[in-house]
């Protein structure tokens, strides 16, 4: 189901949308069973459950990558 919001790149998931596209990030986080909120001072979305606020996201210049698979190994 991740393919709806992410594309696989080098064994990581790259978010298909930009750094300002909050709705798909919220939808993806709502569907994620391993979502883990980052420290509140690291949040960039005012809705708590958003990939933008997840501890597993790593920012890229135009988007972010999801690192939950590498963290769960």
Phi and psi in degrees as GROMACS dihedral restraints (atoms count N, CA, C in turn):
[ dihedral_restraints ]
;  ai    aj    ak    al  type     phi  dphi    fc
    3     4     5     6     1   -58.9    20    10
    4     5     6     7     1   -26.2    20    10
    6     7     8     9     1   -61.4    20    10
    7     8     9    10     1   -18.8    20    10
    9    10    11    12     1   -66.0    20    10
   10    11    12    13     1   -32.0    20    10
   12    13    14    15     1  -118.6    20    10
   13    14    15    16     1   -17.2    20    10
   15    16    17    18     1  -132.1    20    10
   16    17    18    19     1   158.9    20    10
   18    19    20    21     1  -125.3    20    10
   19    20    21    22     1   140.0    20    10
   21    22    23    24     1   -73.8    20    10
   22    23    24    25     1   127.2    20    10
   24    25    26    27     1  -139.1    20    10
   25    26    27    28     1   116.1    20    10
   27    28    29    30     1    50.2    20    10
   28    29    30    31     1    49.8    20    10
   30    31    32    33     1    65.1    20    10
   31    32    33    34     1    14.7    20    10
   33    34    35    36     1  -124.1    20    10
   34    35    36    37     1   164.9    20    10
   36    37    38    39     1  -101.6    20    10
   37    38    39    40     1   119.9    20    10
   39    40    41    42     1   -97.6    20    10
   40    41    42    43     1   125.2    20    10
   42    43    44    45     1   -63.2    20    10
   43    44    45    46     1   129.3    20    10
   45    46    47    48     1   -73.1    20    10
   46    47    48    49     1   -17.0    20    10
   48    49    50    51     1  -108.4    20    10
   49    50    51    52     1   174.6    20    10
   51    52    53    54     1   -84.0    20    10
   52    53    54    55     1  -179.3    20    10
   54    55    56    57     1   -74.6    20    10
   55    56    57    58     1    -6.4    20    10
   57    58    59    60     1  -116.8    20    10
   58    59    60    61     1     8.1    20    10
   60    61    62    63     1   -96.6    20    10
   61    62    63    64     1    85.2    20    10
   63    64    65    66     1   -71.6    20    10
   64    65    66    67     1   -39.1    20    10
   66    67    68    69     1   -59.1    20    10
   67    68    69    70     1   -49.7    20    10
   69    70    71    72     1   -65.3    20    10
   70    71    72    73     1   -29.7    20    10
   72    73    74    75     1   -67.4    20    10
   73    74    75    76     1   -35.6    20    10
   75    76    77    78     1   -70.4    20    10
   76    77    78    79     1   -41.5    20    10
   78    79    80    81     1   -63.9    20    10
   79    80    81    82     1   -43.6    20    10
   81    82    83    84     1   -63.3    20    10
   82    83    84    85     1   -42.7    20    10
   84    85    86    87     1   -66.0    20    10
   85    86    87    88     1   -37.0    20    10
   87    88    89    90     1   -64.2    20    10
   88    89    90    91     1   -29.8    20    10
   90    91    92    93     1   -90.3    20    10
   91    92    93    94     1    -5.2    20    10
   93    94    95    96     1   -91.7    20    10
   94    95    96    97     1   124.7    20    10
   96    97    98    99     1   -82.0    20    10
   97    98    99   100     1   -11.6    20    10
   99   100   101   102     1  -113.2    20    10
  100   101   102   103     1    13.9    20    10
  102   103   104   105     1   -54.1    20    10
  103   104   105   106     1   134.4    20    10
  105   106   107   108     1  -137.3    20    10
  106   107   108   109     1   115.5    20    10
  108   109   110   111     1   -63.9    20    10
  109   110   111   112     1   134.0    20    10
  111   112   113   114     1   -77.7    20    10
  112   113   114   115     1   173.4    20    10
  114   115   116   117     1   -55.3    20    10
  115   116   117   118     1   142.0    20    10
  117   118   119   120     1   -57.5    20    10
  118   119   120   121     1   -33.3    20    10
  120   121   122   123     1   -71.1    20    10
  121   122   123   124     1    -9.3    20    10
  123   124   125   126     1   -97.1    20    10
  124   125   126   127     1    -4.0    20    10
  126   127   128   129     1   -71.1    20    10
  127   128   129   130     1   139.6    20    10
  129   130   131   132     1  -119.0    20    10
  130   131   132   133     1    -7.9    20    10
  132   133   134   135     1  -113.2    20    10
  133   134   135   136     1   140.5    20    10
  135   136   137   138     1   -79.1    20    10
  136   137   138   139     1    -7.2    20    10
  138   139   140   141     1   -95.9    20    10
  139   140   141   142     1   122.5    20    10
  141   142   143   144     1   -58.0    20    10
  142   143   144   145     1   -48.8    20    10
  144   145   146   147     1   -87.0    20    10
  145   146   147   148     1    89.1    20    10
  147   148   149   150     1  -147.0    20    10
  148   149   150   151     1   142.0    20    10
  150   151   152   153     1   -57.2    20    10
  151   152   153   154     1   -27.7    20    10
  153   154   155   156     1   -64.2    20    10
  154   155   156   157     1   -19.9    20    10
  156   157   158   159     1  -109.1    20    10
  157   158   159   160     1    10.6    20    10
  159   160   161   162     1   -85.7    20    10
  160   161   162   163     1   142.1    20    10
  162   163   164   165     1   -64.9    20    10
  163   164   165   166     1   -23.2    20    10
  165   166   167   168     1   -87.8    20    10
  166   167   168   169     1    -5.2    20    10
  168   169   170   171     1   -86.0    20    10
  169   170   171   172     1   141.8    20    10
  171   172   173   174     1  -126.2    20    10
  172   173   174   175     1   121.4    20    10
  174   175   176   177     1   -66.9    20    10
  175   176   177   178     1   141.1    20    10
  177   178   179   180     1  -119.0    20    10
  178   179   180   181     1   168.3    20    10
  180   181   182   183     1   -54.3    20    10
  181   182   183   184     1   -40.0    20    10
  183   184   185   186     1  -115.1    20    10
  184   185   186   187     1    -0.3    20    10
  186   187   188   189     1  -165.8    20    10
  187   188   189   190     1  -148.7    20    10
  189   190   191   192     1  -150.1    20    10
  190   191   192   193     1   163.5    20    10
  192   193   194   195     1  -112.9    20    10
  193   194   195   196     1   146.0    20    10
  195   196   197   198     1   -94.7    20    10
  196   197   198   199     1   122.6    20    10
  198   199   200   201     1  -107.1    20    10
  199   200   201   202     1    18.4    20    10
  201   202   203   204     1   -63.9    20    10
  202   203   204   205     1   -35.9    20    10
  204   205   206   207     1   -65.1    20    10
  205   206   207   208     1   -41.6    20    10
  207   208   209   210     1   -71.4    20    10
  208   209   210   211     1   -30.8    20    10
  210   211   212   213     1   -73.9    20    10
  211   212   213   214     1   -26.4    20    10
  213   214   215   216     1   -90.5    20    10
  214   215   216   217     1    -3.4    20    10
